[in-house]
Amino acid sequence: MSPELLLLLLAALTSESTADSTGLKFIVAFPENIASYHPDAAENKIRITALLPDTNVVIKVYNNPETRTLASGDTWEYTPVATMELIGAGISDKILQITSNNLITVHAVYLKKDSVQTTLLRPDDKLDKEYLVPPIPVIEGTSHPADMVTSAVTERSPFKLIIINTEKDNKVKVEHAEPKDVSLLPHQIAQLSLTTEDVSRVVKADEPVAVLFGHSCAIRENCTCAQLYTLLPPDKKEQFKFYIPPFLAKDAKSETHVLLSESGSNRVIPYNPNSPVVETAGTAVLYRPGALFNLIPEKDFGSCSVINSIADTENIAVILVHKDFTDGVRVGDLPLESPEWQQLVGTDFVSTDVALASGKTVIWHTGTSKMAVYYVGIRKGALFGNPAPIISKIPDFRGCVVSPEVLKIGEEADGWRESLKYCRDNDLELVSFPEGATPEPYLQQNYAGEG
């Protein structure tokens, strides 16, 4: 069976079964990378992957739409004009809108020269009105709220929040930010500077927004600086457990920290390979030089992810799964070849890293287990990445389930023609089992090898 086949099953999608990374409407902004006066132009990219056939995607910049129809599994790589890069402070309308008639995932690549960051976008209907802002990491040579801050030198400028408004008039408030109150028209962007001491910050908006946290040019190594940004998850006001794959701290253990933001408090925890689990009722972001990773809470593990590799980059998938279910992991059609699983000390989880070929890679599980999958890119020795887009949270031995199946039994026993008509009238499909057959072998026979 090819996992490229994203199964169309019987029922409509439900909020419980769909992943936070799949949707129909997205908004995108492109933070300043290194500096607006840098001699190299931005080469930002958007990767849009269709999950269903006949997917009509519209990308709108200002009032200029561009349309493309994608088949199931196709990816559209769109390159916006370099002038879409945000410059300076204040309010902007440099926003890109993406709409689709079917489910898609959207992955943004922020690129200028060798400064690369990536982020997995959330659809508009998964955005929210409240976000917890993580504490600002202390980076030698980069401005921290306690230091002298100037906008004239990029690496000495403050960390920022970039607030991206959705489709309604909005008011946004952030204590300990400058400005702390902003009013936004539909699809406007505000940049807020974090110039006070490191304190607990909460973004509160009247309508849903997306929030980027980071810096245009954080010091990385040898006095070079590069962009550092991540898209914050909404505050779900729940206690979550986060497992940290060792690869995310590769070659930088002593410089890696977990930035925790809870309601009313901030904590910065040094990465400890002997204690690779954190629990918080808030945001958990892993910082290492050059990268901010939103850690995936255990409750958001999935069964199927898709990754599009980046050219001129070492592309890697980092997979975290329960130690008893490693045999079910598949990359494309194949099981992992001689994986080196690393035990997360004190837990039942293990992780491994897998080199990815160019193009698109589907990572899924054949059993009942769920996984966490991260995309990691390495370019010129610098590591960056994000959680991989989750297609499905429903484990299935047949592949990636886009739409969950539901068994419905008719109210009355009837003949084949009558049953077929009943199913068609209710937008269902008739399922029948050969005499003596059990459902599972029948489903294997009818789905295996299709596509």
C-alpha positions in Angstrom: 0.0 0.0 0.0 1.3 3.5 -0.8 0.9 6.0 2.0 0.7 8.7 -0.7 -3.0 7.5 -1.0 -4.9 9.7 1.5 -8.0 7.6 2.1 -11.4 9.0 1.5 -13.6 7.2 3.9 -17.2 7.4 5.0 -17.8 10.3 7.4 -17.3 14.0 7.4 -14.4 15.4 9.3 -14.8 16.2 13.0 -12.8 18.5 15.2 -11.6 15.6 17.3 -10.1 13.8 14.3 -8.5 16.6 12.4 -5.0 17.9 13.1 -4.1 21.5 14.1 -2.0 21.8 10.9 -4.8 21.0 8.3 -7.4 23.5 7.3 -9.0 25.6 4.6 -7.8 29.2 5.4 -4.4 30.4 6.4 -2.6 33.8 6.9 1.1 34.3 6.5 3.6 37.1 7.2 7.3 37.3 6.5 9.4 38.8 9.4 12.5 40.9 8.6 15.4 38.5 8.0 18.8 39.7 9.2 18.2 43.3 8.1 16.1 45.2 5.6 19.3 46.8 4.3 21.1 43.5 3.7 22.4 43.2 0.1 20.7 39.9 -0.5 17.0 39.9 -1.2 14.6 37.6 0.8 13.8 34.3 -0.9 10.8 33.3 1.2 8.7 30.3 0.2 5.3 28.8 1.0 4.7 25.0 0.6 1.0 24.1 0.2 0.2 20.4 0.2 -3.2 19.1 -0.8 -4.7 16.2 1.0 -7.6 15.5 -1.3 -8.2 15.4 -5.1 -9.4 18.5 -7.0 -8.1 20.9 -4.4 -8.5 24.5 -5.6 -6.0 26.8 -3.8 -6.1 30.6 -4.0 -3.2 32.7 -2.8 -4.1 36.4 -2.4 -1.6 39.2 -2.0 -3.3 42.5 -1.4 -6.1 42.2 -4.1 -4.2 40.0 -6.5 -5.2 36.4 -6.5 -3.4 33.4 -8.0 -5.1 30.1 -8.3 -3.9 26.5 -8.8 -5.7 23.1 -8.7 -3.8 20.3 -6.9 -4.2 16.6 -6.9 -4.1 14.6 -3.7 -0.5 14.7 -2.3 0.6 17.5 -4.7 2.6 20.4 -3.3 2.6 24.0 -4.6 5.8 25.9 -3.8 5.0 29.6 -4.0 7.6 32.4 -3.9 6.2 35.8 -2.8 8.0 38.9 -4.0 10.9 40.0 -1.8 9.1 43.2 -0.9 6.6 41.2 1.2 9.3 41.1 3.9 8.3 43.2 7.0 10.5 46.2 7.6 10.7 48.3 10.8 7.9 48.7 13.3 4.3 49.8 13.2 1.2 48.5 11.3 1.5 46.7 8.0 -0.7 45.1 5.4 2.0 42.8 4.0 0.0 39.7 4.5 -0.6 36.7 2.3 -4.0 34.9 2.4 -4.4 31.2 1.4 -7.8 29.6 0.9 -8.8 26.2 -0.3 -11.9 24.2 -1.0 -10.3 21.1 0.5 -7.9 20.4 3.4 -4.3 21.5 2.9 -1.2 22.0 5.0 1.0 25.1 4.7 4.7 25.3 5.6 6.6 28.6 5.5 10.3 28.9 4.7 11.9 32.3 5.7 15.2 32.5 3.7 17.8 35.2 3.0 21.3 34.1 2.1 22.2 31.4 4.7 19.7 32.7 7.3 16.8 30.1 7.3 13.8 29.6 9.6 10.7 27.5 9.0 7.3 27.4 10.6 4.3 25.2 10.4 1.2 27.4 9.9 -2.1 26.9 11.8 -5.3 27.4 9.8 -7.5 30.3 10.8 -10.1 28.2 12.6 -7.3 26.8 14.9 -6.1 30.3 15.9 -7.2 31.9 19.2 -7.5 35.1 21.2 -4.9 34.4 23.9 -1.3 33.4 23.8 1.4 33.0 26.4 4.7 34.5 25.4 7.9 32.5 26.4 10.7 34.2 28.2 13.4 35.8 26.1 16.5 33.6 25.8 19.8 35.1 26.9 22.0 35.2 23.8 25.5 36.6 24.1 25.8 39.6 21.7 22.0 39.9 21.1 19.9 42.4 22.9 18.1 41.3 26.1 15.6 43.5 27.9 18.1 44.3 30.6 20.7 45.5 28.0 20.9 48.6 26.0 18.5 48.3 23.0 18.7 50.1 19.7 16.8 49.7 16.5 19.8 51.1 14.5 21.8 47.9 14.8 19.9 44.8 13.9 21.5 42.4 16.4 21.0 44.9 19.2 17.3 45.5 18.4 14.7 43.9 20.7 12.9 40.6 20.4 9.5 41.1 18.8 6.0 39.8 18.7 4.4 39.9 15.3 0.6 39.9 15.6 -1.3 38.8 12.4 -5.0 39.6 12.4 -7.7 37.5 10.8 -10.7 38.9 9.0 -12.4 41.1 11.7 -11.6 44.4 13.3 -9.5 43.7 16.3 -8.0 45.1 19.5 -4.9 43.4 20.9 -3.3 44.0 24.3 0.1 42.8 25.5 1.4 43.9 28.9 5.2 44.7 29.0 5.4 45.3 25.3 5.8 48.4 23.2 3.2 49.4 22.1 1.1 47.4 24.5 -2.3 48.2 22.8 -3.0 48.1 19.1 -6.1 48.2 17.0 -6.0 46.2 13.7 -8.2 46.2 10.7 -8.9 42.8 9.0 -5.7 41.2 7.7 -3.3 43.8 9.2 0.0 43.0 11.1 1.5 44.7 14.1 5.0 44.4 15.4 5.5 44.8 19.2 8.9 45.2 20.8 9.7 43.4 24.0 11.9 46.0 25.6 11.3 45.6 29.3 12.7 43.2 31.9 11.9 39.5 31.4 8.4 39.2 32.8 5.3 37.1 32.1 3.5 38.3 29.0 0.1 37.4 27.6 -1.3 38.3 24.2 -5.0 39.0 24.6 -7.1 39.9 21.5 -10.8 40.4 20.9 -10.7 38.2 17.8 -8.4 35.3 16.8 -4.9 36.2 15.8 -1.6 34.4 14.9 1.5 35.3 16.9 5.2 35.1 15.9 7.9 35.4 18.5 11.5 36.0 17.8 14.3 38.2 16.5 15.4 39.4 13.1 19.1 38.7 13.6 20.0 36.8 16.8 23.8 36.1 17.3 24.5 32.5 16.1 28.3 31.8 16.0 31.5 33.6 15.1 29.8 37.0 15.5 27.3 36.2 12.7 23.6 36.7 13.2 20.5 35.2 11.6 16.7 35.2 11.9 15.1 33.4 14.9 11.3 33.0 14.8 8.6 30.6 15.8 4.8 30.7 15.5 3.3 30.4 19.1 0.6 27.9 19.9 -2.6 29.2 21.6 -2.9 29.0 25.3 -5.1 25.9 25.9 -5.0 26.3 29.7 -4.3 22.6 30.2 -1.4 20.7 31.8 0.7 19.1 29.1 3.7 16.7 29.1 6.5 17.4 26.6 9.2 14.9 25.6 12.5 16.3 24.2 14.2 14.2 21.5 18.0 14.4 22.1 18.7 15.3 18.4 17.1 18.7 19.0 20.0 19.6 21.3 22.6 17.9 19.0 26.1 19.5 19.4 24.6 22.3 21.6 23.5 20.6 24.9 25.0 23.2 27.2 23.5 26.0 25.2 20.0 24.5 24.9 17.2 25.6 27.1 13.4 25.1 27.4 11.5 28.3 27.6 8.3 27.8 29.7 5.5 30.3 30.0 2.6 29.7 32.3 -0.2 32.0 33.4 1.6 34.5 35.7 5.1 33.0 35.5 8.1 32.3 33.3 10.8 29.7 33.6 13.9 28.9 31.7 15.1 25.3 32.2 18.6 24.1 31.0 18.3 21.0 28.8 19.1 17.9 30.7 19.4 14.6 28.8 18.9 12.7 32.0 15.5 14.5 32.5 14.1 14.9 29.0 10.5 15.6 30.1 8.9 18.9 31.1 5.3 19.5 32.3 3.6 22.8 32.1 0.1 24.4 31.8 1.4 26.7 29.1 3.9 27.1 26.3 7.1 25.0 26.0 9.6 26.3 23.4 13.1 24.7 23.0 15.8 27.2 22.3 19.2 26.3 20.8 21.5 28.6 19.0 19.8 29.4 15.7 16.5 27.7 16.4 13.2 27.9 18.4 11.2 24.6 18.4 7.6 24.4 19.7 7.7 21.2 21.6 4.9 18.8 20.8 2.7 17.9 23.8 1.9 14.2 24.2 -1.8 14.8 23.7 -1.0 16.1 20.2 1.0 13.2 18.9 -0.2 12.0 15.5 -0.2 8.9 13.3 0.8 10.4 9.9 2.9 13.4 8.9 4.2 14.8 5.7 7.5 16.6 5.2 8.7 18.6 2.1 12.5 18.9 2.0 14.3 22.1 1.3 16.9 22.4 -1.5 20.6 22.9 -0.6 19.9 21.7 2.9 20.4 18.5 4.9 16.8 17.4 5.6 16.1 15.2 8.6 13.0 13.8 10.4 13.2 13.3 14.1 10.7 10.6 15.3 9.6 10.0 18.9 7.5 6.9 19.7 6.7 4.5 22.5 9.6 1.9 22.8 7.2 -1.0 22.3 5.9 0.2 18.9 9.0 1.1 16.9 8.4 -1.7 14.4 5.3 0.1 13.1 7.1 3.3 11.9 7.1 3.7 8.2 8.9 6.2 6.0 7.1 6.1 2.7 6.3 2.4 2.0 9.3 1.1 4.0 10.2 0.4 7.6 13.2 2.2 9.0 16.5 0.8 7.9 18.7 -0.1 10.9 17.4 2.8 13.1 19.5 3.8 16.1 16.8 4.4 18.8 17.8 6.5 21.7 16.0 5.9 25.0 14.7 9.0 26.7 15.9 8.5 30.2 13.1 7.7 32.7 10.4 7.4 30.1 8.9 4.7 27.8 9.8 6.7 24.7 12.6 6.5 22.2 13.6 8.7 19.3 15.7 8.5 16.2 16.7 10.7 13.3 16.1 9.8 9.6 17.7 11.4 6.6 15.1 12.5 4.1 15.3 12.3 0.3 14.4 15.4 -1.8 10.7 16.1 -2.4 7.9 14.9 -0.2 8.1 12.2 2.5 5.2 10.6 4.3 5.9 9.2 7.8 3.2 7.1 9.4 2.5 4.2 11.8 1.0 0.9 10.9 -0.3 0.1 14.4 -2.3 1.8 17.1 0.5 4.0 18.4 0.9 7.7 17.8 4.2 9.6 17.3 5.8 13.0 17.5 7.6 14.0 14.3 9.9 17.0 13.8 11.3 18.4 10.7 15.0 19.5 11.1 17.1 21.3 8.4 20.8 21.9 8.6 22.5 24.5 6.4 26.1 25.6 6.7 26.2 23.9 10.1 23.1 25.8 11.5 20.1 23.8 12.6 16.5 24.9 12.3 13.1 23.3 12.0 9.6 22.8 13.3 7.0 20.2 14.2 6.1 18.2 11.1 2.6 18.8 9.6 0.2 16.2 10.9 -2.2 14.8 8.4 -4.0 12.4 10.7 -4.3 11.5 14.4 -6.1 8.2 13.6 -3.7 5.2 13.4 -4.6 2.9 10.6 -2.7 -0.1 9.1 -3.8 1.0 5.6 -2.1 4.4 5.6 -3.0 8.1 6.3 -6.6 8.6 7.2 -7.9 12.0 6.2 -11.5 11.3 7.1 -12.5 8.9 9.8 -14.8 6.0 8.9 -18.1 5.4 10.7 -20.1 2.3 10.6 -23.8 3.0 10.3 -26.4 0.2 10.4 -29.7 0.9 8.7 -32.9 0.9 10.7 -34.3 -2.1 8.8 -32.9 -5.2 7.2 -33.5 -5.0 3.4 -32.4 -6.3 0.0 -29.2 -5.3 -1.8 -30.8 -2.7 -4.2 -32.7 -1.1 -1.3 -29.6 -1.0 0.9 -27.6 0.5 -2.0 -30.2 3.2 -2.5 -30.3 3.9 1.3 -26.6 4.5 1.4 -26.6 6.7 -1.7 -29.5 8.8 -0.3 -27.4 9.3 2.9 -24.1 10.0 1.2 -22.7 6.7 2.5 -21.1 3.7 0.9 -22.4 0.2 1.1 -20.1 -2.3 2.8 -20.7 -6.0 2.6 -18.6 -8.9 3.7 -18.2 -12.2 1.9 -19.7 -15.1 3.7 -17.4 -16.3 6.5 -15.1 -13.3 6.1 -14.1 -11.0 9.0 -14.0 -7.2 8.4 -10.2 -6.8 8.8 -9.1 -9.1 6.0 -11.8 -7.7 3.8 -10.5 -4.1 4.4 -6.9 -5.3 3.7 -8.0 -6.8 0.4 -9.9 -3.7 -0.7 -7.4 -1.0 0.3 -4.0 -2.6 0.1 -2.2 -1.7 -3.2 -4.7 1.0 -4.2 -3.5 4.4 -5.4 
